[in-house]
Amino acid sequence: MQTLYLTVNWFFGIAFWVWGVAGLRYDFLSSLICILISALLLPPVRIFIYNRTKLVIPSLVRFMAVVCLFSISIVLSA
């Protein structure tokens, strides 16, 4: 189960990063939100934040943050 969890995080983290970087020319704020979503999902970024702040963000809180940020991104780009 842990392998599936990491694979899904990597896949969606990279997908949101590519989407955010590719959209920077068209909609800056929505793209920044997508890059923030990728930062919440990518394991190396989470480890970096943990090492700096000792802050652990639970999976459910991260999931809710991703859903909310994605909704905001969609509303801003429409």
One Martini backbone bead per residue (centre of mass of N, CA, C, O) as a GRO file, in nm:
protein
   78
    1MET     BB    1   0.056   0.064  -0.019
    2GLN     BB    2   0.300   0.256  -0.006
    3THR     BB    3   0.371   0.242  -0.309
    4LEU     BB    4   0.108   0.360  -0.415
    5TYR     BB    5   0.121   0.628  -0.264
    6LEU     BB    6   0.391   0.726  -0.389
    7THR     BB    7   0.307   0.706  -0.687
    8VAL     BB    8   0.073   0.907  -0.674
    9ASN     BB    9   0.235   1.147  -0.571
   10TRP     BB   10   0.435   1.163  -0.805
   11PHE     BB   11   0.238   1.188  -1.039
   12PHE     BB   12   0.076   1.443  -0.939
   13GLY     BB   13   0.317   1.623  -0.879
   14ILE     BB   14   0.426   1.633  -1.171
   15ALA     BB   15   0.167   1.718  -1.314
   16PHE     BB   16   0.132   1.992  -1.162
   17TRP     BB   17   0.406   2.108  -1.237
   18VAL     BB   18   0.371   2.107  -1.542
   19TRP     BB   19   0.109   2.271  -1.547
   20GLY     BB   20   0.227   2.522  -1.406
   21VAL     BB   21   0.466   2.584  -1.597
   22ALA     BB   22   0.300   2.590  -1.867
   23GLY     BB   23   0.090   2.830  -1.748
   24LEU     BB   24   0.252   3.097  -1.685
   25ARG     BB   25   0.177   3.264  -1.949
   26TYR     BB   26  -0.148   3.265  -1.898
   27ASP     BB   27  -0.184   3.184  -1.566
   28PHE     BB   28  -0.025   3.269  -1.292
   29LEU     BB   29  -0.195   3.194  -1.036
   30SER     BB   30  -0.280   2.906  -1.116
   31SER     BB   31   0.011   2.804  -1.149
   32LEU     BB   32   0.104   2.851  -0.857
   33ILE     BB   33  -0.101   2.656  -0.734
   34CYS     BB   34   0.004   2.402  -0.881
   35ILE     BB   35   0.287   2.417  -0.755
   36LEU     BB   36   0.185   2.391  -0.463
   37ILE     BB   37   0.059   2.115  -0.497
   38SER     BB   38   0.322   1.971  -0.571
   39ALA     BB   39   0.458   2.034  -0.296
   40LEU     BB   40   0.251   1.857  -0.131
   41LEU     BB   41   0.323   1.577  -0.295
   42LEU     BB   42   0.624   1.577  -0.297
   43PRO     BB   43   0.848   1.412  -0.105
   44PRO     BB   44   1.105   1.601  -0.104
   45VAL     BB   45   0.951   1.852  -0.006
   46ARG     BB   46   0.840   1.737   0.257
   47ILE     BB   47   1.116   1.670   0.379
   48PHE     BB   48   1.230   1.956   0.374
   49ILE     BB   49   1.012   2.083   0.555
   50TYR     BB   50   1.058   1.898   0.795
   51ASN     BB   51   1.362   1.966   0.846
   52ARG     BB   52   1.302   2.276   0.900
   53THR     BB   53   1.010   2.250   1.095
   54LYS     BB   54   0.877   1.976   1.206
   55LEU     BB   55   0.631   1.944   1.002
   56VAL     BB   56   0.333   1.752   0.999
   57ILE     BB   57   0.124   1.653   0.734
   58PRO     BB   58  -0.150   1.510   0.702
   59SER     BB   59  -0.310   1.341   0.459
   60LEU     BB   60  -0.593   1.470   0.487
   61VAL     BB   61  -0.499   1.764   0.480
   62ARG     BB   62  -0.359   1.748   0.206
   63PHE     BB   63  -0.607   1.663   0.044
   64MET     BB   64  -0.781   1.913   0.111
   65ALA     BB   65  -0.581   2.121   0.000
   66VAL     BB   66  -0.578   2.019  -0.290
   67VAL     BB   67  -0.879   2.052  -0.348
   68CYS     BB   68  -0.900   2.355  -0.285
   69LEU     BB   69  -0.675   2.457  -0.476
   70PHE     BB   70  -0.796   2.339  -0.733
   71SER     BB   71  -1.060   2.496  -0.722
   72ILE     BB   72  -0.931   2.776  -0.732
   73SER     BB   73  -0.784   2.737  -1.001
   74ILE     BB   74  -1.037   2.693  -1.174
   75VAL     BB   75  -1.177   2.961  -1.109
   76LEU     BB   76  -0.940   3.151  -1.206
   77SER     BB   77  -0.930   3.027  -1.512
   78ALA     BB   78  -1.241   3.105  -1.600
   0.00000   0.00000   0.00000
